[in-house]
Amino acid sequence: MGPVPNHILFSLLMNAVMLMGLIVVWVRERHHANVEDVCSQWLQIMSPIIRSAVVILYFFTVFHKINQAYFNPDVSCGSSMLREIGIIYPIIPSGELMDTLAIYGTLVIEALIPILMIIPRTRLLGGVLTLGFHGMLSLHPHPGIYSFTATIVSLVSWFLPSGFFVALRPSSLAKNVFRALWGTCVGLVMLALLVGNVPALKYLLPDGAKLGFSIGYYAILVYSIALVVTYVQVGWRNLSALEAPAPAGGSLSQRLLLACPVCALLMLIGMQPYLGLRTRMCFSMFSNLQTEGGVGNHFVMPQALQQTRWQSELVSVSASSDPGIAAIAARHHRIPILELSRRVRESRAGYSTTFIYKDTTYTCRSGAASTYIVLPEINDFGLRYLYFRSVGPDPSTVPCQW
């Protein structure tokens, strides 16, 4: 519930749902079925739930982007991320046309992926589009991007019929290549751990961190390319297996009964910014969305929908010895007073922060509750839940951030 990337939160929920489903099926069938029957029933029950959840995730990744800043090429996550990838890989074209294609192409592709994967006859195209698009995104140096790619690749597999995976047996050459890759990665991981934990090698820690990043960064690129090639080759030769109905157990009413609570929870998480709740960890990653400050930038959702004043009561930070709070002041951004209150309470004792709230200047010091004055009280739950983004002067220039 803390400051984790959106896809980590989503992975947590999906893992919890899959684990609970496995426990329920095992308890119900442990005296009447073998392991294969239990696994088969688990797949049939879980598949509709996971597919529905992935559709909701993609819905919000598109819906949150329908805002002024996302369609502004100067700050849009679509164009800015493309330019940042181009710095590392100059072969990638750039310019106004590419910025426009990145902005609108991202929306179209993210909207098409779940649709193409749901329809049996378009699964081959949908899988290629998913792997190609997220593999392309993984060229970006932000570690959360390739991590998100790994999450999506695993979850999109739930759209495929289980019979298709029988055909995905690797050849002898592929097995040898996989072994070599795994052996190299294991060796590099051990080296990174050695550099990070042996006192005599502590000075090499920055290089160890770079090495750790490179392991995941380049491995996911190789993995994505290998998956695309394998998926196309096997899928083309086994279209009937690929286009078979995906497993779904029970009647429609039973599937809805199981899926609806999960879907309702995911919808609530995604709707939080518009309801006046927190604005981070809401599937709003890299969307340029802003709902704080009473001046949102979304084209569809009205500010009147907010049910609290959490996002509207803002403070301006004048100065702070806390690096995180000082960075907000340097950008001339404002933040909700609840966000400041949480940051001050979690900050290192002794850090001082001066801020303006309702035209009055206050100074507080972390660890000294008597100096908090107007800062709202926050319980343990609030410390783990109340996370908000900073607010810039212009909703159409909201920067790209996770």
MODA-V538503 format. One record per helix or strand of 2 or more residues. SS is the DSSP state (@ for helix, = for strand). FROM is the first residue (numbers start at 0). TO is the last residue. If there is no record, write none. Layout:
SS_FROM_TO / SS_FROM_TO
//
This chain:
@_5_28 / @_34_62 / @_76_87 / @_95_117 / @_119_136 / @_142_158 / @_161_165 / @_171_196 / @_198_236 / @_238_241 / @_251_274 / @_291_293 / @_302_304 / =_313_319 / @_322_329 / =_333_335 / @_336_345 / =_351_356 / =_359_364 / @_368_370 / @_379_384 / @_394_396
//
